[in-house]
């Protein structure tokens, strides 16, 4: 399918969704107390941005997501590569990593508030816990699935373990690792919103909590849409960067 046709179909879905939403709400089929109409939502969003400092909330949430995710990625990358390369390292870490990745990050919030308070460290820790173990295991699997013929050919040419990792395993796994980072970044957004729903004085999640108390569904919907738009932009940015960095991975797609 041509890129232009694909983009047109993607935009068409949002147009149809907005039209159905407007018809349901403006037509009186659903009470505005439970679901605000698109016009009211846009007006309230503009008020939030221009009069209530919502832009600062957006900036704080983005900073928390990027900060927690980058810390998790910087630690997960070397550990995941080591687990995917060396069987003893995998045998040592894999049981705990597999155990920890099933633990919901939100369950740690009461403990993290107790240990780190309600400041930025607590929110970064929630994102780290939610991202690190998933990233580590997914990277380890990706590196471990590197084509065996490439590994055998490298050993035939006399490379040592360090050169094998640097010249074969990492370049071969890099496109899939980049895709893993892209997917887990999306999960990081769910963790930060949960962290901001409890004990936060700023951020998109904090605004949503305040709006819930006022039954302001227009503001809640606007906050949700802002999260989706930021996620969409970051996702498209990741895809574009991956195409530029790893053009060979796009062949055959």
Buried (B, 14 or more C-beta within 10 A) or exposed (E): EEEEEEEEEEEEEEEEEEEEBEEEBBEEEBEEEEBBBBEBBBBBBEBBBEEBEBEEBBEBBBBBBBBBBBBBBEBBBEBBBBBBBEEEBBEEBBEEBEEBBEEEBBEBBEEBBEEBEBEBEBBBBBBBBBBBBBBBBBBBBBBBEBEEEBBEEBEEEEBEEEEBBEBBBBBBBBBBBBBBBBEBBEBBBBBBBBBBBBBBEBBBBBBBBBBEEEEBBBBBBBBBBBBEEBBEEBBEEBEEEBEEEBEEBEEEE
